[in-house]
Amino acid sequence: MDFAWPYALALLVIGPILVALYLLMLRRRRRFAVSYASLSLIREALPGRTRWRRRIPFALFLLALVSVTIAVARPRSEIAVPMSRTTIILALDVSLSMCATDVEPNRLAVAQEVARAFVRDQPAGTRIGIVAFSGGAQLVVPPTTEREPLVAAIDTLRAGRGTAIGTALLRSVDAIASVNPNVERTDLEAGAPSARSLPAGAYQPDIVVLLTDGATTQGIAPLRAAQQAADRSLRVYPIGFGTATSAQLSCSREQLGSDAIANQFAGPAGGGVDGPRRAILRIDERTLQQIADLTGGTYHRAADASQLVEVFRDLPREFVLQKQRTEIGFGFAALGAAFALAAVGLSLAWNRYG
């Protein structure tokens, strides 16, 4: 705990001064005490009082003074910030390899289903944005607390050629910067890396969840983009999805990004799209692990639908509470008020006869 106004703590010297004055008053009271012929008569006339009853109200008053002084100094402490204060960017791979059927009906369909469930399960105040990437990356839905636009966008994701993980990371960082004034937009042409927005070990309450089934084939290098996220104290949670089994590419026409691609994979019936090409999972797990390590996130591996569900289910437990320095002076002020009221109440109840 630290203080925004530490010099206000100098007021704590008032406490010892009051104690000294109180002891002085007790000595003067004894010095000028009146002598009576029979002390027993005085004791019978007054209600019984002990020394601790006379001291407790004064002690409570001192505690009230100390608490209020600490409140004036504006104490600050790191507390857990609820997840509803965060922004989550879902960066989803929509490259053609996501049409692989090693995960039924295909990787893209399963990823869409799990992403929809994840969006619906988040607290109402959580902002979520969606970035879709293949050969390039596009911010499909800017961060929003509305769920329907997010679900609708997930339903309309289209597959395309190439995989640009680094570009997707940059788009995700910029999406967070658009709603968090403490995060700068990316600038790869600046030369020198940006200064870290928070001390080492501290992070923004915003995160990027990046799901991919492959490796970068074009665009900016993923680790260079990850450094941009790390410089802004943003964590990235990469997810490698799919099996290592050779699988046929099969996407519906609705899942394909253009007529040109659809024609290449068109089946004889012209309905579903079944391609002669087969895909083998080649996740660049080393790079994904390095992205997680560099940004403070965690790399996850999911080989099937149930594992992917578990990964998304566990994500909130990793970032649901974020440390943030917050003023806690109100608590000390309330404690001081409680001590003061207790002091007054006990003084009136126990010292009614002076």
N, C-alpha and C positions, 0 to 999 in steps of 0.2 A: 504494500500500500504506500502511496506517496500523496503529496498535497499540491494543489494548484496555487494556494496562497500560504506557503509555509511560514511566512513571517507572522501570520495571525496566531501561531502557536505561542508567541511571546505573551499572550494574554493569560497563559496558564500560570504565570507568576502570581496572579491574583489569588489563587488558591492558597499557597503558603502564607500570603499576607493575611488572609481572612482567618486562617488557623491561628496565627500569632495574635491577632486581635481578639479572637475568641478566648484563648488562654489568658490573655491579659485581663479581659473582663471577668473571668472566673476568679483570678487572684484579687482584683479590686473588690469583688463581691464578698469574698471571705474577709477581707480587711475591714470593711465597714459593716460587717454583720452585727445585728442588734442582739444584745444579751437578754435572755429571759430567765425569770426565776425558775421556771420548770419547763424543760424541753419536752417532757412527756406530754404536757398539755398541748403544745404546738403540733407534735406528731399525731396526736389523736384528732386534732381539728382538720388537718390536711390529709388528702388522699395519699396513699402510698405511691411513691415514685422511686425508681432506681436510677443510677447514673446512666445506664445504657439507654434508658428512655429519653433522657435529656440529650444524649449525644447523637442518637440515630438521625433525627431530623436534620441536624447540622451536617452530618456525613452525607446524607442524601442530597442536600443542597450543594455540597462540594462536587459530588458526582455529576449533578445536573450542570454545574458550571463547566466542568471539564468536557462533558459531552457536547455542549453548545459551542465551546471554543474550538473543538475539533471540527464540528460542522462548519463553522465560519472559515476554517482553513481549507475547506473544499477537498476532503479526502477522495482519492481515486483508487480503484482497484480493478483487477482483471476479472471479469465475470463472463459466464457463458451466454452467448447471444443465440436466441432461438433461430431455427432454420428458416422461419418465415421472413427473416431479415435478409436472406440470401438470394442470389440470382444463380440459376443453374442453366448452363448451356449444354444441350445435347447435340454433339457433333456426330452425325451418323453417316457411315460409309454407304454409298449407293453405287459403287462400281459394279461392273458386270459380274464379277466373281460372287457377288451377293445373290446371284440367281442360282447358285449351286444347290443341289437337292440333297446333299449329305445331311442336312437338317430339314425335315419335311414341314411344309411343302417346299420351301426354300429359305435360305438364310435371311433374305430381305423381308419376307412375310413374317417370320418369327421375330425379327428385330422390331418390325412395326408393331406387332402385337404387344411385346414387352414394353416398348416405349410408351404406347398408349396407356397401359396399366400404370406405369411409373408416373406419368403426368397426372392421371386422375387421383393417385394416392397421396400426392403432396399436399401440405397444408394450404389453405386458401390464400394466404398472404405471400406465398413463395412465387417469385418471378421465374419463368422458364422461357428459354429461347431455343430455337432449332436451327442448326447449321447442317446442310446436306453437302457432301463432297464426293466427287469422283475425280475427273481430270482437273476440276477447279472446285471452288467452294462458294456456296451461296448462303446468306442469312435468309432462311425461308420465313421464319417468324421472329421478330425482335422480342426481347424479354417482355413478358406480359403475365399478369395474374389470371387472365381469362383462359379457361381450359378448352373451350370448343374450337377456337382457331388453331390451337396446337394439335388437337386430335385430327382435325380436318387436314392439316398440313402433313401429318404423318401418313394419313391415308393416301395422299397424292404423291408420295415420293417416287421418283423415276430413276431407273438405273442409267448409268453412262460409262464411257470408257475412261480408264486411268484411275489413279489414286493419288491424291494430293493431301497428305496428312498435315504437312507443315502449313499449307495455305488455310486449311480448316482451323488450325489452332489460332492463326492470326485473326481470322474472321470471328472466332469465338471471343478472343480477348477484346477486340474492338466492340463487339456486342455488349460485353460487360461494361466497357468504358462509357458506353452511351447512357447507362443508367447509374453508374457509380462514379461520382465526381472525384473520388480518390484514386481512380485508375486512369492512367494515360492511354491514349490510343497508340498503336504500334507504329514504329518508325524505324524501318530497317536501313534507311539511307543515312541515318544520323552518324553512323560510324561507331561511336562509343556506345556501350550499353547504357540503358537508362538506370538511374539510381533506384535502389530498392525502395518501394513505397512504405515498407514497415521494417522493423528490426528483424534480423535473422531469427528464424523460428516462429515468427508471427505471420499470420496470413489474413488476406481479405476474406470476408464471409462468402465470397462468390467462387464457384468452381466450374470446371469444364469436364464433362463426361464424354470421352471419345471412344466410339465403337468402330472397329475395323476388322476386316478378315484378311488383310494383306499387308503389303509394304508400299512405301512411296515409289511412284514411277515418274512423277513430274512435280514441278512447283518447288517452293523453297524447302530446304532441308529441315526435317522435323525438329532436330535438336536446336537449330538456330531459332526456330519459331518458339520452341519450348523455353528458351532463354528469355524471350520477350515476356512470356507469362511469368517466369520466375522473378524477373526484374520488377514485376508489378505485384508480387506476393500473391499470385493466383495459383491454385493447385489444379492439376490435371489428373484425372482418373482414367487411364487407358483401359480398354477392354478388348482382348483378342477373341474373336468369335468364329466358330466352325471347327471341323475335324480335319485330320490329316489324310482323309480318304479321298481318292479320286471320285469326282461326282459330275453328273451331267448338269449343264446349265439349262434351267427351265424357269422362265418367267412369263407371267401373263402379259398381254399387250398393254394393260394398264400400268404395269411396273416398268416398262421400257421407256427410255427417254425420248426417242424420236422414231419416225417411220423408217429411217435408214437402218437403224439398229434393229427394229422389229422385223424388217424384211430379211435381214441376215439370219435371224433365228426363227423365222416363220415355219411352223409345222405344216404338214400336207393338208390339214383340214382348215388351216387359216384361223384357227381359234387360239388355243394356248400356244405359247412360243417355246418350242423345244429345240435347243441348238445341238449340233453335232459336236461342239467343243465340250471338253471336260475340264473341270477346275480342280487343282490340288491346293490345299491350304498352304500358303507360304507366309505366315504371319512373321513380321520382323519383331519378334518378341524382345530381342536385345534392345532395339531402339525404343520400343514402348516402355520397357522397364527403365531405361535411362530417362525418358520423359517424366515418368512418375518420380524417380529419385531426384531429378533436377528441380521439379516444381513442388515437391513435398506431398505428392499424391500417392496412390497405390495402384499397381498393375494387377488386373484380374484376367483370368482365362476361363472361357466358357465354351465347351465343346458341343452342347446341345441346348434345347429350349429350356429344360428344367434348370440347368446350370446358369443360363443367362438370367432367368427369373431370380435365382438366388443372389446373383451378383448385384442386380438392380435393387433387390430387397435389402441388401446389406449396405448399400451406399449411404443412406441417410445416417446410419449409425456412426459413420466415419466423419461426417461433416455437419451433423445436425446441430452441434453446439460449437460455436467459435468463440475464442477468447477476444474480448474487447475491453479496453480501459474505459471505465465508466465512473462518474462521480457517485459517491454513496453518502454524501453529507446529510441527505434527508433522514437516513436511518439514525445517525447520531443526534440530529435535532429532535427526532421523535423520542429517542431514549432520554435526552435531556429533559424534555417536557414531562415525561413519565416520572423521572426522579424528582423534579420540582413539585409536581402534584402530590407525590407520596410524602415529600418533606412537609409540605403545608398541611396535608391531612393528618399526619401523625402528630405534628406539633399542636394542632388544635385539639386533637383527641387526648393527648397525654399531658399537656401543659395548660390546661384551662385555668388553673389557679396560680399561674405565674411560676 
